[in-house]
Amino acid sequence: MKATSYRVLLREEPEGGYTVTVPALPGCVTFGATLKEAMANAREAIDLYVESLRAHGLSA
């Protein structure tokens, strides 16, 4: 399986934690209480997003 890289944008929230968006995947947004958690959640969100696209016959 070919690996694909996606750029993620991290925004530190004033109340704590990090919001992560993936510009190449509209609507792909997640959150983590720590930077490590935010990045792990981003990987999972990207995997699920791409899986959903493929299930619907689309490509990322």
C-alpha positions in Angstrom: 0.0 0.0 0.0 1.3 3.4 -1.0 1.9 5.9 1.9 0.4 9.3 1.5 1.3 12.4 3.5 -1.1 15.1 4.5 -0.3 18.5 6.0 -2.0 19.2 9.2 -2.6 22.5 10.9 -2.4 22.6 14.7 -4.1 25.4 16.7 -3.4 25.7 20.4 -6.7 26.5 22.1 -7.0 29.2 24.8 -8.8 26.8 27.1 -6.2 24.1 26.5 -5.5 21.4 24.0 -5.0 21.5 20.3 -7.4 21.5 17.4 -6.1 19.8 14.2 -7.4 20.4 10.7 -6.3 18.7 7.4 -6.7 21.3 4.6 -6.6 18.7 1.8 -9.5 16.8 3.4 -12.4 19.3 3.9 -14.2 18.7 7.3 -11.4 16.5 8.7 -11.0 18.1 12.1 -10.0 16.6 15.4 -8.8 17.6 18.9 -6.3 16.4 21.5 -5.6 17.5 25.0 -1.8 17.2 24.4 0.2 17.6 21.2 0.9 13.9 21.2 -2.8 13.0 21.5 -3.7 15.6 18.9 -1.3 14.0 16.4 -2.5 10.5 17.1 -6.1 11.6 16.7 -5.1 13.3 13.4 -3.7 10.1 12.0 -6.8 8.2 13.0 -9.1 10.9 11.5 -7.2 10.9 8.3 -7.3 7.1 8.1 -11.1 7.1 8.7 -11.7 9.9 6.2 -9.8 8.2 3.4 -11.4 4.9 4.2 -14.9 6.5 3.9 -13.9 8.1 0.6 -12.8 4.7 -0.8 -16.0 3.1 0.5 -17.9 5.6 -1.6 -15.8 5.2 -4.7 -14.0 8.5 -4.3 -10.4 9.4 -3.9 -8.5 11.8 -1.7 
